[in-house]
Amino acid sequence: MGKLQATLVFTEALINGVLVGGVYALVGTGMALVFGVMRFINLCHGELVMVGMYLGWGLFTVAGVDPCLSALICLPPLFWAGRGLYRLVVRPLERSREQSQVLLTLGLGLVLSNAALLIFSGDYLAVYTAYSDLVLKAGPLRVSVPYLLAFALACVFTLGVWAWLFLTAAGRSIRATAQHREAALAAGIDTGRVSSLTFGLGTALAGAAGCLLLPVYYLHPGIGGLLTGKAFVVVVLGGMGSCVGAALGGLLLGAAESLGAVYLSAAWKDAIGLLAFLLVLVLRPSGLVGRSRV
Amino acid sequence: MLEVELLRAGYGPVEVVCGVSLRVGTGETVALVGSNGAGKSTLLRAVAGLVPLIGGTISFEGQRLDGLPPHRRLEMGLGYVPEGHPVFPFMTVQENLELGAMAPRARAHRRRNLDRVMELFPVLGRRRRALAGTLSGGEQRMLAIARGLVGEPRLLLLDEPSFGLAPLVLARIYRCLAEVGPSGVGLLLAEQHVARALSLARRGYVLSQGRVVLEGGSEELLGHPQVRRAYLGL
């Protein structure tokens, strides 16, 4: 147990943190999009991630579908569920005060997590795939394969969303609305449709992230609140509403949690993320990437 | 072309525009002048569909606009340029203009319209690859007006095109606006810069505390003692 060993422990913790951070980035991207475009604080984003996790778990348990595939499968239904949710409950409060938005989305979160409790009971669930225990060895370093896979797919999804935002007409209207809502209205952009699309997209991304988190987290009805907290931290770290910022924030949160768990205590893992959050707020209140938006 | 009848509009319980009637003919340039807080912006926003009506009616080309969302009004040929710097700061000048030209009514003539506004505002052509947020205040204002024009409006509502600009830049923007009028596009110009606006427009309305207090030909208004005293400092 010398210097080498210590470096090894540090590197492994850092790698694992960054890998989980990639999925956090995807969770945060959805929330950042919704905030950036609609200026709407969605505090049930974590519960939407939980919905994706239960979907992925269900698909795996019933039909043996790999969670990585489920991440793709659950995109369309959650996109439409998100648009339905927008039409039903979000739109009436879209232009109202933050307090109403916070109460609405916290309430929605409660409904979702209690529905999960009713349907699935409070048991801790997990998905064990053929590669769950596989470990990639690179010299003395050991990296968990399911983490690596989750990270790679989260990157694909995040980059896919960026490409969509920059290359398609719908993506351009979404960016335009985020950058200047009034100008978007004046340019003839149907901002109501943009909001609906954005909320659908945010929900779909939350669901996909949920499936990718299955190999990392145990699934239970209370996980939504925890994930909402993480998503909020990621979004604020990056600078409210910036997608690039959310990606960086996700990686940072993942690394901070992982290093904290190794060097301080695993029980403090979630608190360490919040501590990093406080530090950034004190030192760089506008977030890592500043004010630049979607 | 545009007929506003006893329009009342505001924010929440606060009524800012209290029963304004006005008319803009086809291809006409009309000034809407008044001091800060007179209700000019709110009036334009209500006509553009950004602020709900409390009362009154708006018709455009003989069709009632009640409750139509802004993009549908644009589709009918009613364009709007908000006050300030209403551009998409993290997109290039070209992308900004293309978004304005995406409206179905204008899409077919996109190329021609883009070329035309770049001719009207050569600086936009020179800086087409620059991010809109890096343009100067005057250039951003030009970009916003150009984006309004590429949507092929029949009538363009302009909110304070002169606000906060240096005199030289302001003169340049007004020279361009003077070229827009003869091309058949109507302009409804809300301005605090009373002398400027009335020198461009043929007719004008003076708004004060949400009501039209004076209306008439530009010369007549410029010579009116009340206007001279209150807005021209004479």
Interface residues (C-beta under 8 A of the other chain):
Chain A: A169 R172 S173 R175 A176 Q179 H180 E182 A183 A184 L185 A186 A187 G188 I189 D190 G192 S292 R293
Chain B: A48 G49 L50 P69 P70 H71 L74 E75 G79 Y80 V81 P82 P86 V87 F88 P89 F90 M91 E95 L99 G100 M102 A103 A144 R147 G148 G151
